[in-house]
Amino acid sequence: MGILVPYATLSPGITASNVYMSFTNEVIYINQSGGKWRVNSFYKVFGDRQQKKSSIRFDISATVDRLDDPYSILYAELKKIYPESIEVFENGQLDEENENITWSDRGQCMFL
């Protein structure tokens, strides 16, 4: 899964159009403190969906009261940054509201 972003202003002020962003092959870190959960990772920016590697990556984090699927939390945070983005599901992936979902390419999670 990833998002297509029609127009993005990346750090430090670089603009890009029609880019694909995802958490592919990134570790997700989860910490609990004071009754809150902090989820953080890096997202990558690709020129398009077919591009296999990218060295353009940015950190992202979210603090939540209840820990759900860390990918859902991070994608929701990413969509706040890029509200015009469009969700993209890869072959074999379905919308998470579907009961028959099977995620085979979810990356790694590291609980700390």
C-alpha positions in Angstrom: 0.0 0.0 0.0 1.0 3.6 -0.6 -0.3 6.9 -1.6 -0.1 8.9 -4.8 0.5 12.6 -4.2 -0.4 15.0 -7.0 1.7 17.8 -5.6 4.1 17.8 -2.6 6.4 20.2 -1.0 9.2 18.1 0.5 11.9 19.2 3.0 13.8 21.5 2.5 11.2 23.2 0.1 11.7 20.9 -2.9 8.5 20.5 -4.9 7.4 17.3 -6.6 4.4 16.2 -8.6 2.7 12.8 -9.0 5.0 11.0 -6.6 4.3 7.7 -4.8 5.0 7.4 -1.0 5.1 4.3 1.2 6.7 2.7 4.2 8.1 -0.1 2.1 11.0 -1.9 3.9 11.0 0.6 6.8 11.1 -0.4 10.5 8.3 0.9 12.6 9.2 1.9 16.2 6.5 1.8 18.9 7.0 3.3 22.4 4.6 3.6 25.3 4.8 6.5 27.8 2.3 8.1 30.1 -0.6 6.0 28.7 0.1 7.2 25.1 1.6 5.3 22.2 4.2 6.9 20.0 4.5 5.3 16.5 7.4 6.5 14.3 9.1 5.4 11.1 10.3 6.8 7.8 8.4 7.1 4.6 10.0 6.9 1.1 9.2 9.1 -1.9 9.3 7.4 -5.3 9.1 8.9 -8.7 6.3 6.4 -9.5 4.8 3.1 -8.2 7.1 0.9 -10.3 10.3 2.4 -8.9 11.9 -0.2 -6.6 14.4 1.8 -4.7 14.5 5.3 -3.2 17.0 7.2 -1.1 14.5 10.0 -0.5 13.0 9.4 3.0 11.6 11.4 5.7 10.7 10.7 9.3 7.1 10.7 10.6 5.5 10.0 13.9 2.1 10.0 15.6 1.0 9.8 19.2 -2.2 7.9 19.9 -4.2 6.9 23.0 -5.0 3.4 21.6 -2.6 1.3 19.5 -4.1 -0.2 16.4 -2.4 -1.2 13.2 0.8 0.9 13.1 0.6 1.2 9.3 -2.9 2.6 9.5 -1.8 5.1 12.1 1.2 6.3 10.1 -0.8 6.4 6.8 -3.4 8.6 8.5 -0.6 10.9 9.7 0.9 11.0 6.2 -2.5 11.9 4.7 -2.7 14.8 7.1 0.5 16.2 5.6 -0.7 15.4 2.0 -4.5 15.8 2.1 -4.8 15.6 -1.7 -3.2 12.1 -1.7 -5.0 9.0 -3.1 -4.6 5.6 -1.5 -3.1 2.9 -3.7 -3.5 -0.8 -3.0 -1.0 -3.2 -4.6 -1.8 -6.6 -6.1 -3.3 -8.9 -3.5 -4.1 -6.0 -1.1 -7.6 -5.0 -0.2 -9.1 -2.2 1.7 -8.7 -2.8 5.4 -12.4 -2.7 5.9 -12.7 -5.9 4.0 -13.0 -8.9 6.2 -11.0 -11.1 3.8 -7.9 -9.0 3.8 -4.5 -10.7 3.6 -1.5 -8.4 4.0 1.6 -10.1 2.7 3.9 -7.0 2.3 3.6 -5.2 5.6 7.2 -4.7 6.3 8.6 -5.0 9.9 7.5 -3.7 13.3 9.9 -3.3 16.2 8.3 -2.9 19.7 10.4 -1.1 22.2 
